[in-house]
Amino acid sequence: MNFKALIAAGALLASQSFAIIGIGGHYAPGFGTKMKGMDKPADIAKIDDNTGISLQHGGFDGTMQGFGFKLWVDILPIIDVEATVNFQFGSYDASLFVNSEKSVQEIPLEVELGGTPFGKANPKFVAMNGDLSITYPITSLPIIRPYIGGGVTYYLNSFVLNQKFTSSIVEGVKQGVDDLAKAYGEVADAKLNGESEEVVNQKLQAANTQASAIGENMKKDIQTKALDEGLNTSIGGHVLVGMRAKLPIIPIAAYANFKYYFGGDYPSEVDPGNMTVEVGVGLAI
């Protein structure tokens, strides 16, 4: 009885366990990508001889977090086909500075990305790609399917809040910035003139309210400008090595890929690492 069960189990494992088609989701971090930050604020607009606006943004160095989805087809002889979409993102800080002869006021920039998982937060550089890959199985193990391959990649990436981008949207807030500089100037004068702490705090609160309003207006202008500009697109390619694992009968498969990318256009501040790992599970039928 036990001997027959062992024979049946062995035959089951020896049979082909891989499905014709599968679809899955995966964790997809990108490695080595760097975004260069600005060492100091750079001027982007001048209000008058005593007042101006400058910008400074930070950067990131290391891993971009990401996720993706995959569709694979194993019905073709000798080769398999994969279609993959990945989304990766890295956060950075960005601020406007209102410079006057009496004060320098920082206005942090936040971007509300409606309809995305990020919500209202620090600006993010977002990189997306669509891969069409052809893979060749290295060996024909019954449960584990290692393979190598490559294919074409369609790249999409977002803007960076740099001088060029922000200088085109500050025109709408110039008057507000001028008023803000005067408001903070009044705060400085109140301190110098020895006015009461209550008066100084009232003036400071009013100035901070103006700064928040300017920040909200800038956020809206950034979103409008981003929609007008759209995403930067380009075409390149990739090579990969990976494996899928699936037990017989059970319609669930696990997979892992390492991909190296080449080609593709990025903003000048971004140095792509070109390496991505995909680790996920999917439905295989």
Secondary structure by P-SEA (a helix, b strand, c coil): caaaaaaaaaaaaacccccccccbbbbbbbcbbbbbbbcbbbbccccccccbbbbbbbbcccccccccccccccccccbbbbbbbbbbbcccccccccccccbbbbbbbbbbccccccccccccbbbbbbbbbbbbbcccccccccccccbbbbbbbbbcccaaaaaacccccaaaaaaaaaaaaaaaaaaaacccaaaaaaaaaaaaaaaaaaaaaaaaaaaaaaaaacbbbbbbccccccccccccccccccbbbbbbbcbbbbccccccccbbbbbbccccc
